[in-house]
Amino acid sequence: MPAFAQPQPRECTRLTQQITRYQRDAGWARERENPLWEQASLNQIERLALRRAKRCPRYVDQNDTLAQFATLALKVGRLAARYFLMGL
């Protein structure tokens, strides 16, 4: 890989964060029964994952764990909001 094609240090992290965001969005689309939004999110995940696999080979299988953690954090946040806001 030529020097100018080397990924920048934050590029791999940024791609991983974008993938995690679109995975979360796909879940929201599924909850709201919006197939167009879900498919668009899944397509974007695929494009980002392919680019990350090409540019950052060390990040290949990490996205599943990160997505699971993001989903867990979201659920915990929702439960905490219900508890502290008395069921609102």
Disulfide bonds with the S-S distance in Angstrom:
Cys12-Cys56 1.97
